[in-house]
Amino acid sequence: MPSEQVNIYEAKTRLSQLVDQAAAGEEIIIARNGRPVARLVPLQRQPVNRVPGAWKGKGWIAPDFDDTPQEIIDLFYEGAAFPEDD
């Protein structure tokens, strides 16, 4: 895409729009008194190198993790939605 040149005042008033244009791949040249002084370009993100299994052996789950106490099950199916105050 060809670059667009805008003066500083216009860049201030249209910053959000210009950032959207740059994020879409367009290069924006910002000028002062008609002379280019800065470029607004899309950010090139570096990929994150992930290492599978980095947490292996550093955590555990209790054997009864999925077990729900019968008291909780009973309250869920038979308990009052709004228990009365005693």
DRENPA-3360 file (N, C-alpha, C; in nm, 2 decimals, always signed):
BEGIN
1 = MPSEQVNI = +0.08/-0.12/+0.00/+0.00/+0.00/+0.00/+0.09/+0.12/+0.00 ~ +0.05/+0.22/-0.07/+0.12/+0.35/-0.07/+0.10/+0.42/+0.06 ~ +0.21/+0.49/+0.10/+0.20/+0.56/+0.23/+0.11/+0.69/+0.22 ~ +0.06/+0.73/+0.33/-0.02/+0.85/+0.34/+0.06/+0.95/+0.42 ~ +0.06/+1.08/+0.38/+0.13/+1.18/+0.46/+0.02/+1.27/+0.52 ~ +0.04/+1.29/+0.66/-0.05/+1.38/+0.73/+0.03/+1.48/+0.81 ~ -0.02/+1.60/+0.83/+0.05/+1.69/+0.92/+0.03/+1.66/+1.06 ~ +0.11/+1.71/+1.15/+0.09/+1.68/+1.30/-0.04/+1.71/+1.35;
9 = YEAKTRLS = -0.10/+1.83/+1.32/-0.23/+1.86/+1.37/-0.34/+1.76/+1.33 ~ -0.33/+1.72/+1.20/-0.43/+1.62/+1.15/-0.41/+1.49/+1.22 ~ -0.28/+1.45/+1.24/-0.25/+1.33/+1.31/-0.30/+1.33/+1.45 ~ -0.30/+1.44/+1.52/-0.35/+1.45/+1.65/-0.50/+1.43/+1.65 ~ -0.57/+1.49/+1.56/-0.72/+1.48/+1.56/-0.77/+1.34/+1.50 ~ -0.69/+1.28/+1.42/-0.73/+1.15/+1.36/-0.64/+1.03/+1.41 ~ -0.58/+1.04/+1.53/-0.49/+0.94/+1.57/-0.55/+0.80/+1.57 ~ -0.67/+0.78/+1.63/-0.73/+0.65/+1.64/-0.75/+0.59/+1.50;
17 = QLVDQAAA = -0.80/+0.67/+1.40/-0.82/+0.62/+1.27/-0.68/+0.59/+1.20 ~ -0.58/+0.67/+1.22/-0.45/+0.65/+1.16/-0.39/+0.52/+1.22 ~ -0.41/+0.49/+1.35/-0.36/+0.37/+1.41/-0.43/+0.25/+1.35 ~ -0.56/+0.26/+1.33/-0.63/+0.15/+1.26/-0.58/+0.12/+1.12 ~ -0.55/+0.23/+1.05/-0.49/+0.22/+0.91/-0.36/+0.15/+0.92 ~ -0.27/+0.19/+1.01/-0.14/+0.13/+1.03/-0.15/-0.01/+1.07 ~ -0.24/-0.05/+1.16/-0.26/-0.19/+1.20/-0.31/-0.27/+1.08 ~ -0.37/-0.21/+0.99/-0.42/-0.28/+0.87/-0.31/-0.30/+0.76;
25 = GEEIIIAR = -0.19/-0.24/+0.79/-0.08/-0.26/+0.70/-0.03/-0.13/+0.63 ~ -0.10/-0.03/+0.65/-0.06/+0.10/+0.57/+0.04/+0.17/+0.65 ~ +0.13/+0.24/+0.58/+0.23/+0.32/+0.64/+0.19/+0.47/+0.64 ~ +0.19/+0.53/+0.75/+0.15/+0.67/+0.76/+0.27/+0.76/+0.79 ~ +0.29/+0.86/+0.71/+0.40/+0.95/+0.74/+0.35/+1.08/+0.80 ~ +0.41/+1.12/+0.92/+0.37/+1.24/+0.99/+0.47/+1.35/+0.96 ~ +0.41/+1.46/+0.91/+0.50/+1.57/+0.87/+0.48/+1.70/+0.96 ~ +0.58/+1.77/+0.96/+0.58/+1.90/+1.03/+0.62/+2.01/+0.92;
33 = NGRPVARL = +0.52/+2.10/+0.90/+0.55/+2.20/+0.79/+0.58/+2.14/+0.66 ~ +0.51/+2.03/+0.63/+0.53/+1.96/+0.50/+0.66/+1.87/+0.49 ~ +0.74/+1.86/+0.60/+0.86/+1.78/+0.60/+0.83/+1.66/+0.68 ~ +0.85/+1.54/+0.63/+0.83/+1.41/+0.70/+0.92/+1.41/+0.83 ~ +0.86/+1.37/+0.94/+0.94/+1.37/+1.07/+0.92/+1.23/+1.14 ~ +0.82/+1.16/+1.10/+0.79/+1.03/+1.17/+0.71/+0.94/+1.08 ~ +0.72/+0.81/+1.12/+0.64/+0.71/+1.04/+0.56/+0.63/+1.14 ~ +0.43/+0.60/+1.11/+0.35/+0.51/+1.18/+0.33/+0.39/+1.10;
41 = VPLQRQPV = +0.38/+0.28/+1.16/+0.37/+0.15/+1.08/+0.32/+0.04/+1.17 ~ +0.27/-0.07/+1.11/+0.22/-0.18/+1.20/+0.33/-0.24/+1.28 ~ +0.30/-0.28/+1.40/+0.39/-0.35/+1.49/+0.41/-0.50/+1.44 ~ +0.53/-0.54/+1.42/+0.56/-0.67/+1.38/+0.59/-0.75/+1.51 ~ +0.50/-0.83/+1.55/+0.51/-0.91/+1.67/+0.60/-1.03/+1.65 ~ +0.69/-1.05/+1.75/+0.78/-1.17/+1.75/+0.70/-1.29/+1.80 ~ +0.71/-1.40/+1.74/+0.64/-1.52/+1.79/+0.71/-1.56/+1.93 ~ +0.62/-1.61/+2.02/+0.67/-1.66/+2.15/+0.71/-1.81/+2.13;
49 = NRVPGAWK = +0.83/-1.84/+2.17/+0.88/-1.97/+2.16/+0.83/-2.05/+2.29 ~ +0.73/-2.14/+2.27/+0.68/-2.21/+2.38/+0.75/-2.35/+2.39 ~ +0.78/-2.39/+2.51/+0.84/-2.52/+2.53/+0.74/-2.61/+2.59 ~ +0.69/-2.71/+2.52/+0.59/-2.80/+2.58/+0.65/-2.88/+2.70 ~ +0.57/-2.89/+2.80/+0.61/-2.97/+2.92/+0.69/-2.89/+3.02 ~ +0.70/-2.76/+3.01/+0.79/-2.69/+3.09/+0.74/-2.70/+3.24 ~ +0.61/-2.72/+3.27/+0.56/-2.74/+3.40/+0.55/-2.88/+3.45 ~ +0.60/-2.98/+3.37/+0.59/-3.12/+3.40/+0.66/-3.14/+3.54;
57 = GKGWIAPD = +0.59/-3.21/+3.63/+0.64/-3.24/+3.76/+0.64/-3.13/+3.86 ~ +0.59/-3.01/+3.82/+0.59/-2.90/+3.91/+0.46/-2.88/+3.98 ~ +0.36/-2.96/+3.95/+0.23/-2.94/+4.02/+0.16/-3.08/+4.03 ~ +0.05/-3.08/+4.10/-0.02/-3.21/+4.12/-0.17/-3.18/+4.14 ~ -0.25/-3.28/+4.12/-0.39/-3.28/+4.15/-0.42/-3.39/+4.24 ~ -0.50/-3.36/+4.35/-0.53/-3.46/+4.45/-0.61/-3.57/+4.38 ~ -0.60/-3.69/+4.43/-0.67/-3.80/+4.37/-0.82/-3.79/+4.38 ~ -0.87/-3.71/+4.48/-1.02/-3.69/+4.50/-1.06/-3.56/+4.44;
65 = FDDTPQEI = -0.99/-3.51/+4.35/-1.02/-3.37/+4.29/-1.16/-3.37/+4.24 ~ -1.20/-3.47/+4.17/-1.34/-3.47/+4.10/-1.45/-3.52/+4.19 ~ -1.42/-3.57/+4.31/-1.52/-3.62/+4.40/-1.59/-3.50/+4.47 ~ -1.72/-3.51/+4.46/-1.81/-3.41/+4.52/-1.87/-3.47/+4.65 ~ -1.86/-3.40/+4.76/-1.92/-3.46/+4.89/-2.07/-3.47/+4.87 ~ -2.12/-3.58/+4.93/-2.27/-3.60/+4.92/-2.35/-3.49/+4.98 ~ -2.30/-3.42/+5.08/-2.37/-3.31/+5.14/-2.39/-3.19/+5.03 ~ -2.29/-3.17/+4.95/-2.30/-3.07/+4.85/-2.40/-3.11/+4.74;
73 = IDLFYEGA = -2.40/-3.24/+4.70/-2.49/-3.29/+4.60/-2.64/-3.28/+4.66 ~ -2.66/-3.31/+4.78/-2.79/-3.30/+4.84/-2.84/-3.16/+4.85 ~ -2.75/-3.07/+4.88/-2.79/-2.92/+4.88/-2.83/-2.87/+4.74 ~ -2.76/-2.92/+4.64/-2.78/-2.88/+4.51/-2.92/-2.92/+4.46 ~ -2.95/-3.05/+4.49/-3.08/-3.10/+4.44/-3.20/-3.08/+4.53 ~ -3.17/-3.07/+4.66/-3.28/-3.07/+4.76/-3.28/-2.94/+4.85 ~ -3.18/-2.86/+4.84/-3.17/-2.74/+4.93/-3.26/-2.63/+4.88 ~ -3.30/-2.55/+4.97/-3.38/-2.43/+4.94/-3.30/-2.33/+4.86;
81 = AFPEDD = -3.36/-2.26/+4.77/-3.28/-2.16/+4.69/-3.25/-2.04/+4.78 ~ -3.34/-2.01/+4.87/-3.32/-1.90/+4.96/-3.36/-1.95/+5.11 ~ -3.26/-2.00/+5.18/-3.29/-2.06/+5.31/-3.34/-1.95/+5.40 ~ -3.44/-1.99/+5.49/-3.50/-1.89/+5.58/-3.40/-1.86/+5.69 ~ -3.40/-1.74/+5.74/-3.31/-1.71/+5.85/-3.38/-1.76/+5.98 ~ -3.29/-1.82/+6.07/-3.35/-1.87/+6.19/-3.34/-1.77/+6.30;
% end
